[in-house]
Amino acid sequence: MALSREEVEKILAACKNFKHYTLLLATYSAGLRVSEVVRLQPIHIERSRKMIRIEQGKGRKDRYTVLSNTLLKTLEDYWRSFKPKNWIFFGETKSKPMPVETAQKIYYKAKLEAGVKRGRGIHTLRHSFATHLLEQGTRTYILQQMLGHKSIRTTARYLHISNEKISQV
């Protein structure tokens, strides 16, 4: 199930910790899996091309996804504040990535504080990313590439059309 844009904004606004905000923003605005966001490295951010390289994602596949202006600016501010080395979202030490479970807990806490009831785990942000891009007119094939799906059928499961869009038809 995808969240509305307003629900995503509430979740992001509920993050009082800048690291947590940046993690959730990156997950949503690039359509990342939780395992991908915690394994992001500085070399994966291609500022000039406005792209993020995902290495060895699900199925051990490499791919590119979008790097929005908002996320780029936030990552630059994050970089100045936290000065990550090996991993952008590091764990207890800068030499290890944040555990997936920690990222999931960050999402649940923000969701609770935002008062958002719909959706499940952090993967909901990925579904929301795909749905919102589809609603903006992004072609399904492009979404398939950004999400790293082999089959268009897998991508189709991500595409939840909002009731608002249905009522406009």
N, C-alpha and C positions, 0 to 999 in steps of 0.2 A: 504494500500500500504506500502510495506517495503522499507526502504532506503538501499542504498549500504553501505558497510563497510566504504568506503571513506566518504560518506555523514555523517555517524554517527561520524566518527573521526573529521570531520570539525565542527560539532555542539559542540562536547565536547571541542575541542580546542578553540572555540569561547567564552567559559565561562571564564571570568577573575576572577570571584568570586569563591573561593575554595568550599564554601558551595553549590553553584549552580552546579558546576562541579560534586561534589560527589553525589548530588541528581540525576542528569541525568545519571551518570555512573551506579549508583545502579539500576535505572529504566531499563536501557538497559541490563546490564550484568546479571541481575537476572530475567528479563522478568516480572517486576512488573507492576501492575496497579497503576495509580497515587494515588488512595485511599490507596493502600497498602504501597507504599513507604513513604508517609507522616505519616503513623501510625507505622512505624518501631520503635521498642524499643531496647535498648542495649541487653536485654535478648533474643531477636530473632536471634542474630548473634551467630552461633555455630561454633566458630573458629576451634576447633579440628576436627570436622566432615566436614568442608568446606560447610556448609549449612546455609540457612536462613529459619527460621520458619515463615510462614505467618499464623497469627491467625485470624480467622473469616474473611476470604476473601469473595469474591462474593459468594452468596449463603450460607453465614455463615459457610464456610468450612475452615478447617485448612489444610495446606500442607507445603511441603518443596520445596525449589528451590536451585539452585547452588550458591555457594559463590566462585567466581574466586579469584586467587591469587592477581590479579590487584585490584579488589574491596576490598579485605581484607586489603591490604597494604594502600590503599587510605582511608579506614575507620579508620585504626589505626592512620594515620596522622591527619585525620579530628577530631578524638576523642581528640588527644593532643591539637589541636588548639581551639576547641569549647567546649569541656567538657560537652556534652549533658547529661541530667539527665533522665527525663521520656521518651522523644522522641528524636530520632537521628536527625530528621529534624524538629526542633521546629520552632514555629512562632515568634511573637514579644517577647514572654517570653518563657523561657525554660519549663514552666509547661503546655504549649499547643502545639499540633502538628501544623505544617505549614498547612495553608489552601490549599485545592486542587487547588483553583484558582491561588494562588501564584505560585505553582509548574508549572501550565500550562503556566503562564506568563513567568516564567524563561525559559521554553522550547522555546516558541515563540520568545523571545528576542535572545536566542542563535542561533536559526535557521535563523533568519533574519540577524544577524551579520555574520553568516557563509556563507550566500548567497545560502542556500539550498532552493529550490523552491518546491520540491516534498514532499508529506506527509502532514498529517494534524496535529492534536494535539500531545501531549506527548505520547498518546497511540501508536503512530507510532513506538516508540522505542521498545515497547513490540512485535509488529509484526515483527520488524527487528530482534530482539533476536531469535524468533522462526524460521524465515526464514534462518538466518545465521547458526543456529544449524542444521537445516535440511540439508543444503548444505554441512555441515561437516560430515554428515552421522548419525546424532542422529535419533534414531527410533521415529516414530510418537507417539507411546504409551508413551515413556519417556517424550516427549514434552507435551503430554496431562496431565501427572501427574504434571510436573513442572508449567504448566500454570494454573492448577486447574480446568480443564474442565471436566464436567460430560460426555459429548458426544465427540466422536472422530470427529464428523461432525463440531463441533465448532472449534476444533483445526485445521481442514483442511482449514477453512476460513482464518487462520493466515498464512498459508504457501504459500508465494508468491515466485515463482521460478524466479530468475533473468534472464534477457535476456542473460547474459554471460554464465550461466549454460546451457540454452537451446541451445546456439550456440555450446557448447562443445559436445553435444549428437551426 
